[in-house]
Amino acid sequence: MQTRITAHQTTATDQLRAYAEQSVSKLNRYYDGIHDVHVVLKDDPSPTADKRAEIALHVYRQTLNASDSAPTHEAAIDGCVRQLRRQVSRYKDRLRDTRTGAIPRP
């Protein structure tokens, strides 16, 4: 799995990049067919604004997206990973249902 990390209007420290890679790599436990991950970290210049994280996860013939905002980038990344964990497990269930010939869930 290849991970790309991009920072818009902010600087991503090595510690933050390592945290993002470590958090996203945990998704391999749920589905090992993840090809590519793109993490985008955004920041508003105003001091009261929340930090924002967006993660695009590329799997077979589909892209799963998640975005979250929180007071810190780490918390926003955790929110995105939680969303993607649910999406990946649903994707895996749908993939398994179509392979066995069962009727896919709505």
C-alpha positions in Angstrom: 0.0 0.0 0.0 1.4 3.3 -1.1 0.6 6.4 1.1 0.9 10.0 -0.1 0.5 12.8 2.4 -0.2 16.4 1.3 -0.4 19.5 3.4 -2.4 22.6 2.3 -1.8 25.9 4.0 0.1 24.2 6.8 3.3 22.3 7.4 3.2 18.6 8.2 5.9 17.6 10.6 7.7 14.3 10.4 5.9 13.2 13.5 2.5 14.0 12.0 3.4 12.2 8.8 4.4 9.1 10.7 1.2 9.3 12.7 -0.9 9.5 9.6 0.9 6.5 8.0 0.6 4.4 11.1 -3.1 5.2 11.5 -3.9 4.4 7.8 -1.8 1.2 7.8 -4.2 -0.2 10.5 -6.9 -0.4 7.8 -4.9 -3.3 6.2 -6.3 -5.5 9.1 -9.8 -5.2 7.7 -9.0 -5.5 3.9 -5.7 -6.3 2.3 -6.6 -5.1 -1.2 -5.9 -1.4 -0.6 -3.8 -0.1 -3.5 -3.2 3.6 -2.7 -4.0 6.1 0.1 -3.9 9.9 -0.2 -4.1 11.9 3.0 -4.7 15.7 2.7 -4.2 17.9 5.7 -5.7 21.4 5.6 -5.6 24.3 8.0 -7.3 27.7 8.1 -5.2 30.7 8.9 -7.5 31.8 11.7 -6.5 30.6 15.2 -10.0 29.4 16.1 -10.5 27.2 13.0 -10.4 23.5 13.2 -7.9 21.4 11.5 -9.2 19.2 8.6 -8.1 15.9 7.2 -9.4 14.1 4.1 -8.4 10.6 3.1 -9.0 8.9 -0.2 -8.6 5.1 -0.2 -8.3 3.3 -3.5 -9.5 -0.3 -3.7 -10.4 -2.5 -6.6 -12.5 -0.3 -9.0 -13.6 2.1 -6.3 -12.4 5.0 -4.2 -13.5 5.4 -0.6 -13.5 8.9 0.8 -13.6 10.3 4.3 -13.2 13.8 5.8 -13.3 15.1 9.3 -12.4 18.3 11.2 -11.2 18.5 14.8 -9.0 20.8 17.0 -5.9 18.8 16.0 -4.8 17.0 12.9 -4.3 13.8 14.8 -8.0 13.8 16.0 -9.2 14.5 12.5 -7.1 11.6 11.1 -8.6 9.3 13.7 -12.1 10.4 12.7 -11.3 9.7 9.1 -9.9 6.3 9.9 -13.0 5.4 11.9 -15.2 6.3 8.9 -13.0 4.4 6.5 -13.0 1.3 8.7 -16.8 1.1 8.4 -16.7 1.7 4.6 -14.0 -0.9 4.1 -15.9 -3.5 6.0 -19.1 -2.8 4.1 -17.1 -2.9 0.8 -15.6 -6.2 1.8 -19.1 -7.6 2.6 -20.5 -6.5 -0.7 -17.5 -8.0 -2.5 -17.9 -11.3 -0.7 -21.7 -11.3 -1.5 -21.2 -10.8 -5.2 -18.5 -13.5 -5.4 -20.7 -16.1 -3.8 -23.8 -15.2 -5.9 -25.8 -14.1 -2.9 -28.2 -11.1 -3.2 -26.2 -7.9 -2.2 -27.4 -5.9 0.7 -28.9 -2.4 0.0 
